[in-house]
């Protein structure tokens, strides 16, 4: 099936608009991903800080540490290591 000039122009304009929309969506997606990365980084820092507080106070009280070490953040689960990290 052959397109006439008018149809061809219409399809080209449609294709160009679709490409612009795709590029815009890609940009929005990247912005949202960056926001999520920043929020996760803040949460990880908070988690690390509270883990250090927990482990340190457990050590001071002579209590057993009842949380597991996260492999991702490398936060210690024994009080002595946590105290070294705080100093």
Residue pairs with C-beta under 8 A, 6 or more apart in sequence:
3 11
44 72
44 73
47 70
47 73
47 75
48 73
48 75
51 67
51 70
51 73
51 75
51 82
52 75
52 82
52 85
52 86
54 65
54 67
55 65
55 67
55 75
55 76
55 77
55 78
55 79
55 81
55 82
56 79
56 82
56 83
56 86
57 63
58 64
58 65
58 79
59 65
59 78
59 79
59 80
59 82
59 83
60 79
65 77
65 78
65 79
67 77
68 77
69 75
69 76
69 77
76 82
76 85
